[in-house]
Amino acid sequence: MFDWLTYRGLTTRTVPARVARSVVRDSLPTAGEYELLYKYLRDRYANRVVLTFMEIEDLLGFSLPDLARSEFAWWDGGDFAGTPSTQSFAWTLAERTATVNLQAQSVVFERDSDSTR
């Protein structure tokens, strides 16, 4: 059917596939499952951002654990074993501190005054 292509000197040829350069993020810290919260806080110009638990859950796409609704320690920056928590790394990486109001189910994220932006 396409014999006329070969008569004009046009033939098919194999073009080598281009391979995209891989981006290595291993050296960059990430906020894990709380990455979307980190990006949201990082991109806000305001020094103070107030989010309800529902708004945080909407950002993340999943529900906060029950401990987040009942324990101040969940928001303090460390888990119960004393090591830095995954969730606190999200706002720490965005150079913010978190102050929770469990009764109002809201969190105030304030930019660190020590930040050198």
C-alpha positions in Angstrom: 0.0 0.0 0.0 2.8 2.4 0.8 5.2 1.2 -1.8 5.4 4.7 -3.3 7.4 5.7 -0.2 10.2 3.4 -1.0 10.3 4.6 -4.6 11.0 8.1 -3.5 13.9 7.0 -1.3 11.9 7.3 2.0 12.2 4.3 4.2 11.4 3.7 7.8 14.1 4.0 10.3 14.5 3.3 13.9 14.9 6.3 16.1 16.6 5.7 19.4 14.3 6.3 22.3 15.2 9.4 24.4 15.6 8.7 28.0 14.6 11.5 30.4 17.3 12.3 32.9 16.3 11.0 36.3 16.0 13.5 39.1 17.5 12.3 42.2 15.7 13.6 45.3 17.5 11.3 47.8 19.7 14.2 48.9 16.8 16.6 49.4 14.7 16.2 52.5 11.0 15.4 51.9 8.0 15.5 54.1 6.8 12.0 53.1 3.0 11.6 53.2 2.7 15.2 54.5 4.5 16.6 51.4 1.4 18.5 50.2 1.1 20.3 53.5 4.7 21.3 53.3 4.2 22.7 49.8 1.1 24.6 50.8 2.9 26.2 53.8 6.0 26.9 51.8 4.1 28.7 49.1 2.1 31.0 51.4 3.5 34.5 51.8 1.7 35.2 55.0 3.7 34.9 58.2 0.7 33.2 59.9 -1.5 30.6 58.3 -4.5 29.2 60.1 -5.9 25.8 59.0 -8.7 23.7 60.4 -8.2 20.0 60.7 -10.7 19.5 57.8 -8.7 21.9 55.6 -5.5 20.0 56.4 -7.2 16.7 55.6 -8.5 18.2 52.3 -4.9 19.2 51.4 -3.5 15.8 52.3 -6.2 13.7 50.9 -6.5 11.5 54.0 -7.8 11.8 57.5 -5.5 12.9 60.4 -5.0 10.2 63.0 -7.1 10.2 66.1 -4.1 11.3 68.2 -3.9 14.5 66.2 -7.4 15.3 67.5 -6.7 14.5 71.1 -3.0 14.9 71.9 -0.9 18.0 72.0 2.2 15.8 71.7 1.2 14.9 68.1 1.7 18.5 67.1 4.8 19.2 69.3 7.4 18.1 66.7 8.3 14.7 68.1 6.5 11.4 68.4 6.0 9.7 71.6 9.4 7.9 71.4 11.2 11.3 71.3 12.3 11.2 67.6 11.1 13.8 65.1 7.8 13.0 63.6 6.9 12.8 59.9 4.1 15.3 60.3 6.2 17.9 62.1 8.9 17.7 59.5 6.3 19.1 57.0 6.0 22.4 58.8 9.6 22.5 60.0 10.8 22.1 56.5 8.5 25.0 55.5 10.2 27.0 58.3 7.0 27.2 60.3 5.9 26.3 63.9 2.6 24.8 64.7 0.3 25.8 67.6 -2.8 23.6 67.9 -6.1 24.4 69.4 -7.7 21.0 70.0 -11.1 22.4 71.0 -11.4 24.5 67.9 -9.8 21.8 65.8 -7.4 24.3 64.1 -3.7 24.9 63.8 -1.8 28.2 63.5 1.4 27.8 61.4 3.7 30.7 62.0 6.9 31.5 60.1 10.0 31.0 62.2 11.4 34.3 63.3 14.9 32.7 63.0 14.2 32.0 59.3 16.8 33.6 57.0 14.6 33.9 53.8 
